[in-house]
Amino acid sequence: MKKYVCEPCGYVYDPEVGDPDAGIAAGTAFEDLPEDWVCPLCGVDKSAFVEE
């Protein structure tokens, strides 16, 4: 699965890890994240992420 980088802050969403603090299970593809998911570091929405 592809990783995605938050352009404003550099956070990398790794689908193999997920986002456990937000209740996102490991193995969740970026495309399958809820529409209201935001970057855990800076709070921007998914539109600010680019494929790594």
mmCIF file of the N, C-alpha and C atoms, coordinates in Angstrom:
data_MODEL
# 
_entry.id   MODEL 
# 
loop_
_atom_site.group_PDB 
_atom_site.id 
_atom_site.type_symbol 
_atom_site.label_atom_id 
_atom_site.label_alt_id 
_atom_site.label_comp_id 
_atom_site.label_asym_id 
_atom_site.label_entity_id 
_atom_site.label_seq_id 
_atom_site.pdbx_PDB_ins_code 
_atom_site.Cartn_x 
_atom_site.Cartn_y 
_atom_site.Cartn_z 
_atom_site.occupancy 
_atom_site.B_iso_or_equiv 
_atom_site.pdbx_formal_charge 
_atom_site.auth_seq_id 
_atom_site.auth_comp_id 
_atom_site.auth_asym_id 
_atom_site.auth_atom_id 
_atom_site.pdbx_PDB_model_num 
ATOM 1   N N  . MET A 1 1  ? 0.835   -1.192 0.000  1.00 0.00 ? 1  MET A N  1 
ATOM 2   C CA . MET A 1 1  ? 0.000   0.000  0.000  1.00 0.00 ? 1  MET A CA 1 
ATOM 3   C C  . MET A 1 1  ? 0.876   1.249  0.000  1.00 0.00 ? 1  MET A C  1 
ATOM 4   N N  . LYS A 1 2  ? 0.350   2.293  -0.609 1.00 0.00 ? 2  LYS A N  1 
ATOM 5   C CA . LYS A 1 2  ? 1.101   3.532  -0.762 1.00 0.00 ? 2  LYS A CA 1 
ATOM 6   C C  . LYS A 1 2  ? 1.008   4.389  0.489  1.00 0.00 ? 2  LYS A C  1 
ATOM 7   N N  . LYS A 1 3  ? 2.111   5.086  0.769  1.00 0.00 ? 3  LYS A N  1 
ATOM 8   C CA . LYS A 1 3  ? 2.152   6.051  1.862  1.00 0.00 ? 3  LYS A CA 1 
ATOM 9   C C  . LYS A 1 3  ? 1.798   7.428  1.299  1.00 0.00 ? 3  LYS A C  1 
ATOM 10  N N  . TYR A 1 4  ? 1.249   8.270  2.157  1.00 0.00 ? 4  TYR A N  1 
ATOM 11  C CA . TYR A 1 4  ? 0.875   9.630  1.762  1.00 0.00 ? 4  TYR A CA 1 
ATOM 12  C C  . TYR A 1 4  ? 1.485   10.620 2.746  1.00 0.00 ? 4  TYR A C  1 
ATOM 13  N N  . VAL A 1 5  ? 1.957   11.757 2.217  1.00 0.00 ? 5  VAL A N  1 
ATOM 14  C CA . VAL A 1 5  ? 2.640   12.773 3.020  1.00 0.00 ? 5  VAL A CA 1 
ATOM 15  C C  . VAL A 1 5  ? 1.782   14.032 3.119  1.00 0.00 ? 5  VAL A C  1 
ATOM 16  N N  . CYS A 1 6  ? 1.694   14.559 4.315  1.00 0.00 ? 6  CYS A N  1 
ATOM 17  C CA . CYS A 1 6  ? 1.010   15.833 4.546  1.00 0.00 ? 6  CYS A CA 1 
ATOM 18  C C  . CYS A 1 6  ? 1.951   16.943 4.089  1.00 0.00 ? 6  CYS A C  1 
ATOM 19  N N  . GLU A 1 7  ? 1.544   17.684 3.065  1.00 0.00 ? 7  GLU A N  1 
ATOM 20  C CA . GLU A 1 7  ? 2.421   18.738 2.534  1.00 0.00 ? 7  GLU A CA 1 
ATOM 21  C C  . GLU A 1 7  ? 2.733   19.837 3.553  1.00 0.00 ? 7  GLU A C  1 
ATOM 22  N N  . PRO A 1 8  ? 1.773   20.296 4.351  1.00 0.00 ? 8  PRO A N  1 
ATOM 23  C CA . PRO A 1 8  ? 2.099   21.374 5.298  1.00 0.00 ? 8  PRO A CA 1 
ATOM 24  C C  . PRO A 1 8  ? 3.109   20.982 6.385  1.00 0.00 ? 8  PRO A C  1 
ATOM 25  N N  . CYS A 1 9  ? 3.021   19.746 6.914  1.00 0.00 ? 9  CYS A N  1 
ATOM 26  C CA . CYS A 1 9  ? 3.871   19.429 8.075  1.00 0.00 ? 9  CYS A CA 1 
ATOM 27  C C  . CYS A 1 9  ? 4.814   18.246 7.877  1.00 0.00 ? 9  CYS A C  1 
ATOM 28  N N  . GLY A 1 10 ? 4.617   17.456 6.834  1.00 0.00 ? 10 GLY A N  1 
ATOM 29  C CA . GLY A 1 10 ? 5.525   16.339 6.582  1.00 0.00 ? 10 GLY A CA 1 
ATOM 30  C C  . GLY A 1 10 ? 5.131   15.012 7.211  1.00 0.00 ? 10 GLY A C  1 
ATOM 31  N N  . TYR A 1 11 ? 3.995   14.977 7.923  1.00 0.00 ? 11 TYR A N  1 
ATOM 32  C CA . TYR A 1 11 ? 3.526   13.710 8.509  1.00 0.00 ? 11 TYR A CA 1 
ATOM 33  C C  . TYR A 1 11 ? 3.287   12.690 7.397  1.00 0.00 ? 11 TYR A C  1 
ATOM 34  N N  . VAL A 1 12 ? 3.717   11.464 7.639  1.00 0.00 ? 12 VAL A N  1 
ATOM 35  C CA . VAL A 1 12 ? 3.519   10.397 6.652  1.00 0.00 ? 12 VAL A CA 1 
ATOM 36  C C  . VAL A 1 12 ? 2.456   9.434  7.174  1.00 0.00 ? 12 VAL A C  1 
ATOM 37  N N  . TYR A 1 13 ? 1.372   9.290  6.400  1.00 0.00 ? 13 TYR A N  1 
ATOM 38  C CA . TYR A 1 13 ? 0.370   8.270  6.733  1.00 0.00 ? 13 TYR A CA 1 
ATOM 39  C C  . TYR A 1 13 ? 0.830   6.958  6.119  1.00 0.00 ? 13 TYR A C  1 
ATOM 40  N N  . ASP A 1 14 ? 1.097   5.986  6.976  1.00 0.00 ? 14 ASP A N  1 
ATOM 41  C CA . ASP A 1 14 ? 1.536   4.660  6.546  1.00 0.00 ? 14 ASP A CA 1 
ATOM 42  C C  . ASP A 1 14 ? 0.392   3.690  6.793  1.00 0.00 ? 14 ASP A C  1 
ATOM 43  N N  . PRO A 1 15 ? -0.216  3.145  5.727  1.00 0.00 ? 15 PRO A N  1 
ATOM 44  C CA . PRO A 1 15 ? -1.353  2.248  5.916  1.00 0.00 ? 15 PRO A CA 1 
ATOM 45  C C  . PRO A 1 15 ? -1.014  0.974  6.691  1.00 0.00 ? 15 PRO A C  1 
ATOM 46  N N  . GLU A 1 16 ? 0.253   0.594  6.715  1.00 0.00 ? 16 GLU A N  1 
ATOM 47  C CA . GLU A 1 16 ? 0.630   -0.592 7.490  1.00 0.00 ? 16 GLU A CA 1 
ATOM 48  C C  . GLU A 1 16 ? 0.537   -0.333 8.988  1.00 0.00 ? 16 GLU A C  1 
ATOM 49  N N  . VAL A 1 17 ? 0.573   0.950  9.377  1.00 0.00 ? 17 VAL A N  1 
ATOM 50  C CA . VAL A 1 17 ? 0.478   1.344  10.791 1.00 0.00 ? 17 VAL A CA 1 
ATOM 51  C C  . VAL A 1 17 ? -0.925  1.854  11.118 1.00 0.00 ? 17 VAL A C  1 
ATOM 52  N N  . GLY A 1 18 ? -1.535  2.570  10.174 1.00 0.00 ? 18 GLY A N  1 
ATOM 53  C CA . GLY A 1 18 ? -2.830  3.199  10.430 1.00 0.00 ? 18 GLY A CA 1 
ATOM 54  C C  . GLY A 1 18 ? -2.652  4.441  11.285 1.00 0.00 ? 18 GLY A C  1 
ATOM 55  N N  . ASP A 1 19 ? -3.674  4.805  12.008 1.00 0.00 ? 19 ASP A N  1 
ATOM 56  C CA . ASP A 1 19 ? -3.638  5.938  12.940 1.00 0.00 ? 19 ASP A CA 1 
ATOM 57  C C  . ASP A 1 19 ? -4.377  5.497  14.200 1.00 0.00 ? 19 ASP A C  1 
ATOM 58  N N  . PRO A 1 20 ? -3.692  4.692  15.030 1.00 0.00 ? 20 PRO A N  1 
ATOM 59  C CA . PRO A 1 20 ? -4.376  4.112  16.193 1.00 0.00 ? 20 PRO A CA 1 
ATOM 60  C C  . PRO A 1 20 ? -4.995  5.139  17.138 1.00 0.00 ? 20 PRO A C  1 
ATOM 61  N N  . ASP A 1 21 ? -4.380  6.316  17.251 1.00 0.00 ? 21 ASP A N  1 
ATOM 62  C CA . ASP A 1 21 ? -4.932  7.350  18.142 1.00 0.00 ? 21 ASP A CA 1 
ATOM 63  C C  . ASP A 1 21 ? -6.286  7.847  17.664 1.00 0.00 ? 21 ASP A C  1 
ATOM 64  N N  . ALA A 1 22 ? -6.538  7.723  16.351 1.00 0.00 ? 22 ALA A N  1 
ATOM 65  C CA . ALA A 1 22 ? -7.817  8.157  15.783 1.00 0.00 ? 22 ALA A CA 1 
ATOM 66  C C  . ALA A 1 22 ? -8.739  6.961  15.523 1.00 0.00 ? 22 ALA A C  1 
ATOM 67  N N  . GLY A 1 23 ? -8.332  5.779  15.973 1.00 0.00 ? 23 GLY A N  1 
ATOM 68  C CA . GLY A 1 23 ? -9.161  4.595  15.789 1.00 0.00 ? 23 GLY A CA 1 
ATOM 69  C C  . GLY A 1 23 ? -9.075  3.993  14.396 1.00 0.00 ? 23 GLY A C  1 
ATOM 70  N N  . ILE A 1 24 ? -8.013  4.336  13.641 1.00 0.00 ? 24 ILE A N  1 
ATOM 71  C CA . ILE A 1 24 ? -7.823  3.798  12.296 1.00 0.00 ? 24 ILE A CA 1 
ATOM 72  C C  . ILE A 1 24 ? -6.924  2.576  12.395 1.00 0.00 ? 24 ILE A C  1 
ATOM 73  N N  . ALA A 1 25 ? -7.457  1.424  12.028 1.00 0.00 ? 25 ALA A N  1 
ATOM 74  C CA . ALA A 1 25 ? -6.735  0.166  12.166 1.00 0.00 ? 25 ALA A CA 1 
ATOM 75  C C  . ALA A 1 25 ? -5.588  0.048  11.171 1.00 0.00 ? 25 ALA A C  1 
ATOM 76  N N  . ALA A 1 26 ? -4.557  -0.677 11.563 1.00 0.00 ? 26 ALA A N  1 
ATOM 77  C CA . ALA A 1 26 ? -3.468  -1.012 10.646 1.00 0.00 ? 26 ALA A CA 1 
ATOM 78  C C  . ALA A 1 26 ? -4.060  -1.736 9.444  1.00 0.00 ? 26 ALA A C  1 
ATOM 79  N N  . GLY A 1 27 ? -3.530  -1.442 8.267  1.00 0.00 ? 27 GLY A N  1 
ATOM 80  C CA . GLY A 1 27 ? -4.033  -2.052 7.048  1.00 0.00 ? 27 GLY A CA 1 
ATOM 81  C C  . GLY A 1 27 ? -5.094  -1.222 6.339  1.00 0.00 ? 27 GLY A C  1 
ATOM 82  N N  . THR A 1 28 ? -5.410  -0.032 6.880  1.00 0.00 ? 28 THR A N  1 
ATOM 83  C CA . THR A 1 28 ? -6.412  0.837  6.262  1.00 0.00 ? 28 THR A CA 1 
ATOM 84  C C  . THR A 1 28 ? -5.747  1.705  5.196  1.00 0.00 ? 28 THR A C  1 
ATOM 85  N N  . ALA A 1 29 ? -6.147  1.516  3.944  1.00 0.00 ? 29 ALA A N  1 
ATOM 86  C CA . ALA A 1 29 ? -5.601  2.309  2.843  1.00 0.00 ? 29 ALA A CA 1 
ATOM 87  C C  . ALA A 1 29 ? -6.007  3.765  3.004  1.00 0.00 ? 29 ALA A C  1 
ATOM 88  N N  . PHE A 1 30 ? -5.176  4.678  2.501  1.00 0.00 ? 30 PHE A N  1 
ATOM 89  C CA . PHE A 1 30 ? -5.474  6.104  2.580  1.00 0.00 ? 30 PHE A CA 1 
ATOM 90  C C  . PHE A 1 30 ? -6.838  6.409  1.974  1.00 0.00 ? 30 PHE A C  1 
ATOM 91  N N  . GLU A 1 31 ? -7.123  5.775  0.853  1.00 0.00 ? 31 GLU A N  1 
ATOM 92  C CA . GLU A 1 31 ? -8.397  5.999  0.157  1.00 0.00 ? 31 GLU A CA 1 
ATOM 93  C C  . GLU A 1 31 ? -9.596  5.589  1.007  1.00 0.00 ? 31 GLU A C  1 
ATOM 94  N N  . ASP A 1 32 ? -9.377  4.697  1.971  1.00 0.00 ? 32 ASP A N  1 
ATOM 95  C CA . ASP A 1 32 ? -10.461 4.192  2.813  1.00 0.00 ? 32 ASP A CA 1 
ATOM 96  C C  . ASP A 1 32 ? -10.610 4.951  4.131  1.00 0.00 ? 32 ASP A C  1 
ATOM 97  N N  . LEU A 1 33 ? -9.775  5.965  4.342  1.00 0.00 ? 33 LEU A N  1 
ATOM 98  C CA . LEU A 1 33 ? -9.914  6.768  5.558  1.00 0.00 ? 33 LEU A CA 1 
ATOM 99  C C  . LEU A 1 33 ? -11.238 7.527  5.506  1.00 0.00 ? 33 LEU A C  1 
ATOM 100 N N  . PRO A 1 34 ? -11.871 7.751  6.656  1.00 0.00 ? 34 PRO A N  1 
ATOM 101 C CA . PRO A 1 34 ? -13.120 8.520  6.666  1.00 0.00 ? 34 PRO A CA 1 
ATOM 102 C C  . PRO A 1 34 ? -12.895 9.918  6.092  1.00 0.00 ? 34 PRO A C  1 
ATOM 103 N N  . GLU A 1 35 ? -13.926 10.478 5.488  1.00 0.00 ? 35 GLU A N  1 
ATOM 104 C CA . GLU A 1 35 ? -13.814 11.810 4.885  1.00 0.00 ? 35 GLU A CA 1 
ATOM 105 C C  . GLU A 1 35 ? -13.453 12.882 5.917  1.00 0.00 ? 35 GLU A C  1 
ATOM 106 N N  . ASP A 1 36 ? -13.812 12.669 7.179  1.00 0.00 ? 36 ASP A N  1 
ATOM 107 C CA . ASP A 1 36 ? -13.534 13.675 8.209  1.00 0.00 ? 36 ASP A CA 1 
ATOM 108 C C  . ASP A 1 36 ? -12.200 13.453 8.922  1.00 0.00 ? 36 ASP A C  1 
ATOM 109 N N  . TRP A 1 37 ? -11.407 12.482 8.450  1.00 0.00 ? 37 TRP A N  1 
ATOM 110 C CA . TRP A 1 37 ? -10.086 12.247 9.040  1.00 0.00 ? 37 TRP A CA 1 
ATOM 111 C C  . TRP A 1 37 ? -9.185  13.437 8.741  1.00 0.00 ? 37 TRP A C  1 
ATOM 112 N N  . VAL A 1 38 ? -8.371  13.831 9.722  1.00 0.00 ? 38 VAL A N  1 
ATOM 113 C CA . VAL A 1 38 ? -7.423  14.940 9.544  1.00 0.00 ? 38 VAL A CA 1 
ATOM 114 C C  . VAL A 1 38 ? -6.035  14.504 9.990  1.00 0.00 ? 38 VAL A C  1 
ATOM 115 N N  . CYS A 1 39 ? -5.035  15.237 9.532  1.00 0.00 ? 39 CYS A N  1 
ATOM 116 C CA . CYS A 1 39 ? -3.651  14.960 9.912  1.00 0.00 ? 39 CYS A CA 1 
ATOM 117 C C  . CYS A 1 39 ? -3.529  15.032 11.434 1.00 0.00 ? 39 CYS A C  1 
ATOM 118 N N  . PRO A 1 40 ? -2.961  13.989 12.046 1.00 0.00 ? 40 PRO A N  1 
ATOM 119 C CA . PRO A 1 40 ? -2.850  13.999 13.508 1.00 0.00 ? 40 PRO A CA 1 
ATOM 120 C C  . PRO A 1 40 ? -1.859  15.029 14.047 1.00 0.00 ? 40 PRO A C  1 
ATOM 121 N N  . LEU A 1 41 ? -1.002  15.560 13.197 1.00 0.00 ? 41 LEU A N  1 
ATOM 122 C CA . LEU A 1 41 ? -0.038  16.556 13.670 1.00 0.00 ? 41 LEU A CA 1 
ATOM 123 C C  . LEU A 1 41 ? -0.513  17.988 13.488 1.00 0.00 ? 41 LEU A C  1 
ATOM 124 N N  . CYS A 1 42 ? -1.050  18.317 12.298 1.00 0.00 ? 42 CYS A N  1 
ATOM 125 C CA . CYS A 1 42 ? -1.397  19.722 12.050 1.00 0.00 ? 42 CYS A CA 1 
ATOM 126 C C  . CYS A 1 42 ? -2.879  19.964 11.802 1.00 0.00 ? 42 CYS A C  1 
ATOM 127 N N  . GLY A 1 43 ? -3.677  18.897 11.647 1.00 0.00 ? 43 GLY A N  1 
ATOM 128 C CA . GLY A 1 43 ? -5.121  19.057 11.573 1.00 0.00 ? 43 GLY A CA 1 
ATOM 129 C C  . GLY A 1 43 ? -5.712  19.379 10.212 1.00 0.00 ? 43 GLY A C  1 
ATOM 130 N N  . VAL A 1 44 ? -4.889  19.364 9.135  1.00 0.00 ? 44 VAL A N  1 
ATOM 131 C CA . VAL A 1 44 ? -5.447  19.617 7.809  1.00 0.00 ? 44 VAL A CA 1 
ATOM 132 C C  . VAL A 1 44 ? -6.178  18.379 7.299  1.00 0.00 ? 44 VAL A C  1 
ATOM 133 N N  . ASP A 1 45 ? -7.066  18.577 6.329  1.00 0.00 ? 45 ASP A N  1 
ATOM 134 C CA . ASP A 1 45 ? -7.835  17.437 5.824  1.00 0.00 ? 45 ASP A CA 1 
ATOM 135 C C  . ASP A 1 45 ? -7.045  16.648 4.767  1.00 0.00 ? 45 ASP A C  1 
ATOM 136 N N  . LYS A 1 46 ? -7.663  15.580 4.287  1.00 0.00 ? 46 LYS A N  1 
ATOM 137 C CA . LYS A 1 46 ? -7.007  14.647 3.381  1.00 0.00 ? 46 LYS A CA 1 
ATOM 138 C C  . LYS A 1 46 ? -6.526  15.293 2.076  1.00 0.00 ? 46 LYS A C  1 
ATOM 139 N N  . SER A 1 47 ? -7.144  16.404 1.681  1.00 0.00 ? 47 SER A N  1 
ATOM 140 C CA . SER A 1 47 ? -6.786  17.038 0.417  1.00 0.00 ? 47 SER A CA 1 
ATOM 141 C C  . SER A 1 47 ? -5.359  17.603 0.421  1.00 0.00 ? 47 SER A C  1 
ATOM 142 N N  . ALA A 1 48 ? -4.765  17.781 1.617  1.00 0.00 ? 48 ALA A N  1 
ATOM 143 C CA . ALA A 1 48 ? -3.411  18.330 1.718  1.00 0.00 ? 48 ALA A CA 1 
ATOM 144 C C  . ALA A 1 48 ? -2.333  17.250 1.619  1.00 0.00 ? 48 ALA A C  1 
ATOM 145 N N  . PHE A 1 49 ? -2.761  15.998 1.442  1.00 0.00 ? 49 PHE A N  1 
ATOM 146 C CA . PHE A 1 49 ? -1.815  14.888 1.363  1.00 0.00 ? 49 PHE A CA 1 
ATOM 147 C C  . PHE A 1 49 ? -1.498  14.548 -0.081 1.00 0.00 ? 49 PHE A C  1 
ATOM 148 N N  . VAL A 1 50 ? -0.238  14.169 -0.313 1.00 0.00 ? 50 VAL A N  1 
ATOM 149 C CA . VAL A 1 50 ? 0.193   13.724 -1.635 1.00 0.00 ? 50 VAL A CA 1 
ATOM 150 C C  . VAL A 1 50 ? 0.845   12.349 -1.514 1.00 0.00 ? 50 VAL A C  1 
ATOM 151 N N  . GLU A 1 51 ? 0.751   11.590 -2.588 1.00 0.00 ? 51 GLU A N  1 
ATOM 152 C CA . GLU A 1 51 ? 1.348   10.261 -2.590 1.00 0.00 ? 51 GLU A CA 1 
ATOM 153 C C  . GLU A 1 51 ? 2.862   10.374 -2.451 1.00 0.00 ? 51 GLU A C  1 
ATOM 154 N N  . GLU A 1 52 ? 3.440   9.529  -1.608 1.00 0.00 ? 52 GLU A N  1 
ATOM 155 C CA . GLU A 1 52 ? 4.895   9.540  -1.408 1.00 0.00 ? 52 GLU A CA 1 
ATOM 156 C C  . GLU A 1 52 ? 5.593   8.864  -2.565 1.00 0.00 ? 52 GLU A C  1 
# 
